[in-house]
Amino acid sequence: MRWGCRLPRASWASGLGRGPRLPDERAPFLAYWSWPLKGECSLGPCRAVIRHHGNAADNASPPGSHGLLFRGIAATEAIKRHRQNLAEWFIRLPREERQFGPTFALDTVHVDPVIRESTPDELLRPSAELALEPRLPQPGPAPLALSQLFGPDACGRPVQTVVLYGTVGTGKSTLVRKMVLDWCHGQLPVFELLIPFSCEDLSSLGPTPASLWQLVVQRYTPLKEVLPLMDAAGPRLLFVLHGLERLNLDFRLSGTGLCSDPQAPQASAAIIVNLLRKYMLPKASILVTTRPSAIGCIPSKYVGRYGEICGFSDTNLQKLYFQLRLNQPDCGHAAGDAGEAATQAQRENLVQMLSRNLEGHHQISAACFLPSYCWLVCATLHFLHGPTPAGQTLTSIYTSFLRLNFSGETLDSTGSSKVSLMAYAARTLGKLAHKGVTSRKTSFSEEDVRGCLEAGIQTEEEVQLLQVFRRDALRFFLAPSVEPGRPDTFVFTVPSMQEYLAALYIVLGLHKTTLQRVGKDVAELVGRVGEDVSVVLGIVAKLLPLRALPLLFNLLKVVPRVFGRTVGKSREAVAQAMVLEMFREEDYNNDDVLDQMGASILGMEGPRRHPDEPSDNEVFELFPMFMGGLLSAHNRAVLAQLGCPIKNLDVLENAQAIKKKLGTQGRQALPPSELLDYLFFHYEFQNQRFSAEVLRSLRQLNLSGVRMTPLKCNVVAAVLGSGRHALDDVNLASCQLDPAGLRTLQPVLLRARKLGLQLNSLGPEACRDLRDLLLHDQCQISTLRLSNNPLTATGVALLAEGLVGNTSLTHLSLLHTGLGDEGLELLAAQLSHNKQLQELNVAYNGAGDKAALALANAAKEHPSLELLHLYFNELSSEGRQVLRDLGGTAGRGARVVASVTEGTAVSKYWSVILGDVQRNLNSWDRARVRRHLELLLLDLEDSQGATLNPWRKAQMLRVEGEVKALLEQLGSPGD
């Protein structure tokens, strides 16, 4: 998941489409219109629009404002209702967009991509083969603003037909959607009437004859009142034809006759041809959007201007897009709330980190030339750092991203093949991605790419489909590498997309060995002829006593079974490869996969890898996650819409093979980051029954040192929260947990017997959640470690309430939690109400003699308490002596540990005391620790002088040496 570094100002190689055009497609959702709502809805007051145009051209409206044509009351009312219906229809956002907050709407925030004017000669020249030479910037006119599309051309002639084109993912649909909404809100006054048509909708009509007026009225009923006035509207009437590649247009007179009557019934394709010929409604304005492969279907003499949607060629446009997307208020926070202020600060920090990474011109800048990938970056960051909707996974984000860009898209819409564009990409580029994963590489030569694209091509139709794919979609997936150490190579536009496509290639069953391909053909052949042969052999066997015939008959039945077993072995091999990728020991020192994704997008702090260093150790930890995620029911349903169905039987067999391999590999002890990755795999799989069976043997949950973000807490709770078996030890030390994380993890914490929450900066507010945890009737916690958290006396007061009602806790560590005198006195007052506590550690809490002695006396009276730690508190020499004497007295009550000595002997807990110091040497106040260690030396000297026993003296000398070694590690007081 490495983005690379340095982004040259050159564009794409000519083979990736038709030249290194600046990538395009902005927000990726595709608007396919049919019939808008007939009901009326008030548009309300004109809303404030934040809009930035991605070019330096003048943004003023084009000239030509004339008097209103539709002046009558009926016509005015019809136009008003038409605007309302269009706005209601086009303002609707898919579910994936609503995750950015309740205030996000396309008609309020928008960044226009760069639109570069093209010439017919440039468009229609033959496309070059795959090449890597960067195209140098070409001099030409300034980029076009939307308001300039219908302005006069270079010769001063009026422009009535504009064709906007761009590859998949360049934002054609979003641009049109925004243009329609602008007109609905009165921001395109040059057009008095706008009529959008989806060419996908028109193509569904087939050869059924209908007039232009019928097409208009069927889709926009209010316009029935103004049909007679449209002939005189001239250029103030705008037709928007979106997705022209969906229609099979024939501009030959022998194929489509001339017709100027908008009331004459004819095929929808014929109507569009005559509109574009300017033979029907010759003065009307027409805006066409299409993919590059379909530009040639319109003769250039009928087009006044060509415009290529070039995406965000400037990082400033990318930054503005991210600011508008990521600064949307999150759901669930009230205005002015403290949580909202913290979330806003976090969002601003994300935007700043992302901006710095973009300024470094890494591979992410090249990817964000495509606005659709800007959407993917925002969606991923929102998933990692924002409130996660229930059931949303990383795989579902990528699958939805592809659905928003490729849903309903076919390679040749007008042909008979109807090949799904996404299925074609999975078969060709999925093979390339899988080869990269298996060979541990992320960059590919031109020969690698061409070999995967051209493999198996035998017919002219297949060659044509490949050409269409190259022009329309290849740049969406591949980009020239900008890393200094990888010249003349291609990489996937987003590194994680390589792992997604590789996983998709596997789960679709496209990866087959030679034995499988040959075996399948042989098995099918035998299966087809087997029944006929069996019937003939059965008749012959009855007539002739040939004993070999039944044997031959049985052999025919065995062949399909043998092939089935071969396929089963292949699934086991796939599962084995996935599990081995998940548990690679080389990756054990890496961050968890979620932190890797965040660092890939936001940039790495600190020194980067040297450009000359070989990159043979590529990490593909997302590959098994995506494999599991693609097998989930939700993702399979979305993939079916993309023309990539996954059979239920294949899912079942793959899941069984994966379960078998995980059952053996998953029992090994894993480092914390790898354990989180393992849990994240189960989260992506979204199958609780599968996870419960596989994780039944998990008894130790060690996530110490893993930064537990809200997403990671959700992952752990979703995977382990529904289990029933107890967890022997849950270690969440140094995880940056907060109270919200504790609440999320409560179902898991309730099943823990030992719970470690050290070094998490948990304050008094977290003690409220800890109290509720201890008071829960299903709590099984026997050991609770809360050391090195600023609980203070306020927090321990809440914690004491939990101790009173809890019946499972036996060991509690409050080492270095800032309790002070007040905290120890609160514990002394409440300790008698608890009946099962066996060990209490309140060392290093700044308590004085009075509070420490009060707690020690309460501990002596406690029925079950056996050990009380009071060392490293602010005790006087007299207080330490009293506590040492109290701890050394035999009889009923707890043993009090206040120093490394007890009377004239070494305490048997001296190693515990020094061990606490050793573990926390880097986090505790060094001057304060030095003072306490020097007091321990004084205690040792006093004890040595009070005894004549040589054995005890030898023990004290040994402990004295250990204390002095710790003092040496601390250094001199001035260091």
C-alpha positions, -999 to 999 in steps of 0.1 A, spaced: 0 0 0 28 24 -10 19 56 -28 54 66 -41 69 100 -42 75 128 -68 48 135 -93 60 148 -127 39 175 -144 35 153 -174 2 135 -182 -6 100 -192 10 76 -216 -8 75 -249 -18 39 -247 -38 44 -215 -69 57 -232 -57 79 -260 -30 99 -246 -19 111 -212 -50 132 -205 -54 145 -171 -76 120 -153 -111 131 -147 -144 118 -132 -153 136 -100 -177 122 -75 -184 87 -88 -221 83 -86 -238 79 -120 -272 95 -125 -294 75 -148 -327 93 -152 -360 80 -162 -393 95 -150 -388 122 -124 -414 126 -96 -446 142 -107 -454 157 -73 -447 193 -65 -423 204 -38 -412 239 -29 -377 248 -38 -376 272 -9 -353 301 -7 -323 302 -30 -295 284 -12 -259 296 -8 -237 277 -32 -200 271 -25 -185 265 -59 -151 265 -73 -143 262 -110 -113 243 -119 -99 268 -144 -88 303 -147 -113 313 -173 -139 340 -167 -169 326 -149 -195 352 -161 -226 340 -178 -224 340 -216 -242 368 -234 -275 364 -251 -300 371 -224 -333 378 -241 -369 384 -230 -388 355 -216 -405 332 -240 -428 315 -216 -446 345 -203 -481 331 -199 -494 321 -165 -498 285 -175 -464 283 -191 -447 300 -162 -464 276 -138 -454 246 -160 -417 257 -160 -418 262 -122 -432 227 -116 -406 213 -141 -378 229 -121 -392 216 -88 -395 180 -102 -360 181 -117 -345 194 -84 -363 167 -64 -351 140 -87 -315 151 -92 -308 162 -56 -312 126 -43 -279 111 -32 -270 74 -30 -264 59 5 -227 61 0 -228 99 -2 -250 103 30 -221 90 51 -204 124 48 -229 140 71 -265 153 72 -256 187 57 -238 173 26 -256 180 -7 -243 182 -42 -261 215 -49 -244 232 -20 -207 222 -24 -191 214 -56 -157 216 -73 -158 218 -111 -131 197 -129 -109 212 -156 -125 211 -190 -101 214 -219 -112 222 -254 -102 197 -281 -101 197 -319 -116 171 -342 -82 163 -357 -68 156 -322 -99 134 -313 -101 113 -344 -65 104 -350 -58 67 -344 -51 59 -307 -16 48 -300 -6 15 -284 3 12 -248 33 34 -242 51 50 -213 65 82 -227 49 111 -209 30 136 -231 44 171 -228 20 199 -220 5 212 -253 -1 249 -257 -37 259 -263 -66 280 -251 -74 284 -214 -96 258 -198 -133 262 -203 -158 272 -175 -192 257 -177 -207 290 -185 -184 293 -216 -193 260 -232 -219 276 -255 -199 308 -261 -187 317 -296 -159 296 -310 -125 310 -320 -139 323 -353 -168 340 -335 -194 316 -347 -222 306 -323 -219 271 -307 -251 251 -304 -238 216 -299 -212 207 -273 -198 172 -267 -181 166 -233 -162 133 -231 -142 116 -205 -131 81 -194 -150 61 -168 -146 79 -135 -141 114 -148 -173 129 -134 -195 133 -165 -226 123 -146 -218 145 -116 -211 175 -138 -244 171 -156 -263 166 -124 -248 198 -110 -256 217 -142 -292 206 -140 -294 216 -103 -279 250 -111 -306 256 -137 -333 245 -112 -320 271 -88 -318 299 -114 -281 299 -118 -281 293 -156 -303 322 -167 -292 320 -204 -314 288 -207 -351 293 -202 -358 255 -205 -336 225 -198 -346 190 -208 -322 162 -197 -324 127 -214 -306 96 -202 -295 77 -233 -296 45 -213 -333 52 -208 -339 60 -245 -320 29 -256 -344 7 -235 -372 18 -259 -356 0 -288 -372 5 -322 -406 15 -306 -417 47 -325 -424 78 -305 -422 115 -313 -399 139 -295 -429 156 -279 -441 122 -266 -407 115 -251 -407 149 -234 -442 146 -220 -438 110 -208 -408 120 -187 -417 156 -178 -455 159 -177 -456 196 -167 -440 205 -200 -471 195 -219 -483 231 -215 -452 246 -233 -447 222 -262 -461 246 -288 -436 273 -276 -405 251 -279 -401 257 -317 -395 294 -310 -372 289 -280 -341 287 -301 -308 285 -282 -326 292 -249 -338 256 -250 -311 231 -239 -312 194 -244 -288 174 -223 -280 139 -237 -261 119 -211 -242 88 -220 -245 89 -258 -225 56 -260 -257 38 -250 -273 46 -284 -266 30 -317 -266 61 -339 -265 60 -377 -260 93 -394 -262 79 -430 -293 90 -448 -299 54 -459 -299 44 -422 -318 74 -407 -340 95 -428 -344 132 -424 -373 144 -402 -379 179 -389 -413 173 -373 -410 169 -335 -445 154 -335 -436 126 -360 -432 91 -343 -399 74 -350 -373 55 -331 -356 73 -303 -321 69 -320 -335 86 -351 -348 115 -331 -314 120 -315 -297 118 -349 -320 145 -364 -315 167 -333 -278 165 -337 -280 171 -374 -298 203 -365 -326 192 -388 -351 190 -360 -353 221 -338 -322 236 -356 -316 264 -332 -318 244 -299 -287 240 -278 -275 205 -272 -250 192 -246 -238 156 -251 -217 135 -227 -200 103 -238 -170 81 -233 -140 86 -256 -147 54 -277 -180 68 -288 -169 103 -300 -166 92 -336 -202 82 -338 -211 119 -343 -197 135 -375 -176 164 -365 -195 188 -388 -225 186 -364 -204 195 -333 -195 231 -324 -172 223 -295 -155 193 -280 -145 194 -244 -124 168 -225 -131 165 -187 -96 165 -173 -104 161 -136 -83 178 -110 -50 187 -127 -41 211 -99 -35 199 -63 -54 230 -51 -86 216 -67 -79 183 -49 -74 201 -16 -106 221 -20 -125 189 -28 -111 172 4 -119 203 25 -155 204 14 -160 166 18 -142 160 50 -154 191 69 -190 181 68 -204 178 104 -207 142 115 -240 127 124 -248 123 160 -233 155 174 -252 186 184 -240 220 175 -218 235 201 -212 202 218 -178 194 231 -176 162 212 -184 182 180 -155 206 187 -131 177 191 -144 160 160 -140 193 140 -104 196 152 -97 160 141 -112 167 107 -91 198 102 -60 178 112 -68 151 86 -72 178 59 -39 193 69 -20 160 68 -36 151 35 -27 185 20 9 180 30 10 146 14 -5 161 -18 20 189 -18 47 162 -18 35 151 -52 34 114 -43 15 87 -62 -17 98 -44 -15 131 -63 -15 112 -95 -45 91 -84 -64 122 -73 -63 136 -109 -94 114 -111 -121 130 -89 -137 96 -84 -105 85 -66 -107 117 -45 -141 103 -34 -125 70 -25 -99 87 -5 -125 107 14 -147 76 20 -117 56 33 -107 84 56 -142 87 69 -143 50 75 -110 51 94 -117 82 114 -154 90 113 -185 74 127 -188 40 109 -223 30 98 -234 -4 110 -222 -31 87 -199 -9 66 -166 -26 58 -136 -16 38 -145 -41 11 -180 -27 9 -165 8 3 -144 -4 -26 -173 -25 -40 -197 5 -37 -171 27 -53 -169 4 -83 -207 2 -85 -210 39 -85 -186 41 -114 -194 9 -134 -230 0 -126 -247 -9 -159 -216 -1 -179 -208 -24 -208 -179 -23 -231 -199 -21 -263 -234 -9 -255 -245 -10 -291 -232 -44 -299 -245 -79 -292 -219 -90 -267 -231 -68 -238 -199 -76 -219 -199 -60 -184 -171 -35 -182 -163 -45 -146 -163 -82 -155 -138 -75 -183 -116 -55 -159 -117 -84 -133 -107 -109 -159 -78 -89 -174 -65 -65 -148 -75 -89 -121 -50 -114 -136 -23 -87 -136 -31 -78 -100 -29 -114 -89 4 -120 -106 17 -90 -88 5 -103 -54 20 -137 -60 53 -123 -72 54 -96 -45 55 -66 -68 34 -35 -74 49 -21 -106 45 -37 -140 63 -34 -173 45 -26 -206 49 -63 -215 33 -74 -183 2 -52 -189 -1 -61 -226 3 -98 -218 -27 -98 -195 -48 -76 -217 -42 -95 -249 -42 -131 -235 -67 -153 -253 -78 -128 -280 -88 -147 -311 -116 -128 -329 -121 -94 -343 -149 -87 -318 -125 -94 -289 -99 -70 -305 -126 -43 -307 -136 -48 -271 -100 -44 -260 -97 -12 -279 -128 2 -262 -115 -9 -228 -82 8 -235 -98 41 -244 -126 42 -218 -114 24 -187 -77 15 -186 -66 49 -172 -91 44 -144 -71 14 -131 -35 19 -142 -11 49 -140 26 54 -149 47 51 -118 61 83 -104 85 66 -80 122 74 -88 133 38 -85 107 25 -110 111 41 -144 90 30 -173 66 10 -153 29 11 -145 12 8 -111 -24 5 -101 -39 40 -95 -46 32 -59 -23 5 -44 -51 -12 -25 -70 -15 -57 -44 -41 -69 -52 -62 -38 -90 -58 -43 -88 -69 -80 -65 -98 -71 -90 -110 -45 -119 -105 -70 -100 -125 -96 -98 -154 -71 -133 -154 -57 -148 -152 -92 -130 -185 -100 -110 -169 -129 -77 -182 -116 -73 -217 -131 -43 -239 -136 -36 -257 -169 -47 -290 -152 -80 -274 -142 -87 -259 -176 -80 -292 -194 -97 -313 -168 -128 -292 -169 -130 -296 -207 -125 -334 -205 -150 -338 -177 -176 -318 -196 -170 -338 -228 -172 -371 -209 -203 -360 -191 -220 -351 -223 -213 -384 -241 -213 -406 -210 -251 -410 -208 -254 -421 -244 -224 -444 -242 -238 -459 -210 -271 -467 -227 -254 -484 -256 -231 -503 -233 -260 -514 -212 -278 -529 -243 -246 -545 -256 -239 -561 -221 -273 -577 -222 -268 -592 -256 -231 -602 -252 -215 -616 -220 -187 -590 -219 -176 -585 -183 -153 -556 -191 -183 -533 -201 -195 -526 -165 -160 -516 -156 -158 -492 -185 -192 -479 -175 -180 -471 -140 -149 -454 -153 -171 -429 -172 -188 -420 -140 -155 -415 -121 -141 -388 -144 -164 -360 -133 -158 -370 -97 -120 -368 -101 -123 -333 -116 -145 -323 -87 -118 -334 -63 -92 -315 -83 -113 -283 -80 -117 -290 -43 -79 -293 -39 -76 -260 -58 -99 -242 -34 -78 -256 -5 -46 -242 -23 -63 -208 -26 -73 -209 11 -38 -219 20 -23 -190 0 -47 -166 16 -39 -178 52 -1 -178 46 -4 -142 33 -23 -133 65 2 -149 88 35 -140 71 62 -137 98 79 -109 78 50 -87 84 49 -92 122 67 -60 129 44 -39 107 16 -17 119 -19 -31 117 -35 -29 82 -58 0 92 -29 21 104 -10 12 72 -39 25 51 -41 57 70 -4 63 67 -6 55 29 -32 82 25 -20 108 50 17 103 45 44 88 67 61 109 94 98 106 96 124 94 70 112 76 39 126 46 22 157 55 1 149 55 -36 178 31 -44 167 6 -18 152 -25 -34 115 -29 -27 113 -67 -27 94 -68 6 61 -55 -7 32 -60 18 -2 -73 6 -20 -76 39 -52 -63 24 -54 -91 -1 -68 -117 24 -91 -91 40 -106 -83 6 -110 -121 -1 -130 -125 30 -150 -94 24 -160 -103 -11 -175 -135 1 -200 -116 23 -236 -115 12 -238 -77 7 -207 -75 -15 -218 -105 -36 -252 -88 -42 -234 -56 -54 -210 -75 -75 -239 -93 -92 -252 -59 -103 -218 -53 -118 -220 -84 -139 -196 -104 -116 -219 -129 -98 -204 -153 -73 -222 -186 -69 -234 -196 -34 -219 -231 -38 -185 -215 -45 -188 -193 -15 -197 -223 7 -167 -243 -6 -143 -214 -2 -155 -207 33 -151 -243 43 -115 -244 29 -106 -212 47 -121 -224 79 -101 -256 77 -68 -237 72 -76 -211 99 -84 -238 123 -47 -249 123 -29 -216 115 -52 -194 137 -42 -210 170 -7 -197 170 2 -168 191 3 -136 171 18 -101 177 -8 -75 187 -9 -58 153 -12 -91 134 -39 -103 159 -59 -71 150 -55 -79 113 -68 -114 120 -99 -99 137 -103 -74 109 -104 -103 84 -134 -117 103 -150 -83 104 -147 -80 67 -162 -115 62 -194 -104 81 -203 -140 91 -208 -143 128 -213 -181 128 -181 -186 108 -162 -163 132 -176 -179 163 -165 -213 152 -130 -203 142 -124 -180 172 -137 -204 197 -101 -214 207 -90 -178 212 -83 -173 249 -56 -145 250 -65 -111 235 -32 -92 235 -36 -59 217 -11 -39 237 4 -10 218 -22 -10 191 -38 24 187 -74 15 194 -94 40 172 -132 40 173 -131 18 142 -108 -8 157 -130 -9 188 -160 -15 166 -141 -43 148 -131 -61 180 -166 -57 195 -183 -69 163 -161 -100 160 -158 -110 196 -188 -94 213 -212 -121 203 -190 -150 216 -198 -169 248 -164 -184 259 -144 -166 285 -112 -148 276 -84 -156 301 -65 -124 295 -74 -92 277 -44 -69 274 -52 -34 262 -22 -16 276 -9 15 258 -39 15 233 -49 52 236 -84 40 248 -110 66 258 -143 62 276 -162 58 242 -138 29 234 -145 13 267 -183 15 261 -178 0 226 -157 -29 240 -179 -36 270 -193 -69 255 -157 -82 251 -145 -68 285 -173 -86 304 -159 -119 293 -123 -111 304 -109 -127 335 -78 -106 335 -81 -71 321 -51 -48 315 -58 -11 308 -25 4 318 -10 35 301 -42 46 284 -46 81 299 -80 71 313 -93 99 335 -122 102 360 -148 101 333 -136 66 323 -142 54 358 -179 58 353 -178 32 326 -155 10 346 -179 12 375 -208 1 352 -186 -27 339 -179 -40 374 -215 -38 384 -227 -57 354 -243 -90 363 -222 -108 336 -189 -94 347 -162 -121 350 -132 -98 357 -109 -111 385 -78 -90 378 -80 -54 368 -48 -34 360 -53 3 358 -18 15 366 -4 47 350 -38 63 343 -48 97 357 -78 84 376 -74 109 406 -96 108 437 -127 117 417 -123 87 396 -116 63 424 -147 74 442 -167 60 412 -145 30 411 -152 23 448 -189 21 440 -181 -7 416 -160 -25 441 -189 -25 466 -213 -43 443 -188 -65 424 -184 -102 433 -157 -113 408 -127 -89 413 -98 -102 434 -68 -82 422 -68 -45 416 -38 -24 405 -41 14 409 -3 20 407 5 56 397 -30 68 392 -28 102 410 -51 92 440 -33 113 467 -45 113 503 -81 118 493 -81 87 471 -66 64 497 -90 77 523 -119 70 501 -107 34 495 -101 30 532 -137 40 539 -152 17 512 -129 -13 516 -149 -30 542 -180 -32 519 -160 -55 495 -157 -91 506 -136 -108 480 -106 -85 471 -73 -103 477 -47 -78 464 -47 -40 461 -18 -20 446 -19 18 454 19 24 451 33 56 438 2 78 444 16 107 463 -2 97 496 11 108 530 15 89 563 -21 94 576 -39 82 545 -15 53 539 -19 42 576 -57 44 574 -58 22 543 -33 -2 559 -55 -5 590 -86 -11 569 -67 -38 549 -58 -55 582 -94 -58 590 -105 -70 556 -117 -106 555 -100 -116 523 -73 -90 514 -39 -106 515 -16 -80 500 -15 -42 500 12 -23 480 20 12 494 56 17 484 68 49 466 42 71 483 52 104 500 59 87 534 81 100 561 108 78 576 86 72 606 56 64 585 77 39 565 89 23 597 53 20 610 41 4 578 72 -19 577 64 -31 612 27 -34 604 35 -54 573 59 -77 591 36 -86 619 22 -121 617 -14 -130 622 -47 -121 606 -50 -94 579 -32 -83 548 5 -80 543 15 -44 537 44 -38 513 59 -3 518 96 -9 511 121 -35 499 127 -44 536 105 -57 563 120 -52 597 156 -65 596 149 -87 565 145 -82 528 109 -82 517 100 -111 495 83 -86 473 114 -66 466 116 -79 430 80 -68 424 89 -32 435 120 -30 414 102 -46 385 75 -19 386 103 7 385 121 -10 356 90 -13 335 80 24 340 114 39 340 108 58 308 73 71 317 76 81 353 91 113 367 128 106 368 136 129 396 108 116 417 118 80 410 154 88 419 143 102 453 123 71 461 152 48 451 175 67 473 151 62 502 151 25 495 189 26 499 185 43 532 160 16 543 185 -11 532 213 6 552 191 8 583 181 -28 580 217 -39 575 228 -21 606 200 -37 627 209 -73 619 239 -95 624 227 -123 602 252 -128 573 226 -144 551 202 -114 555 231 -90 549 240 -108 517 204 -105 504 204 -68 512 237 -63 494 222 -80 464 190 -58 465 212 -27 470 231 -36 439 199 -38 419 187 -4 432 220 12 423 218 -3 388 184 14 384 199 47 396 227 44 370 200 39 343 184 71 354 216 90 350 229 119 369 204 145 383 215 170 357 210 148 327 
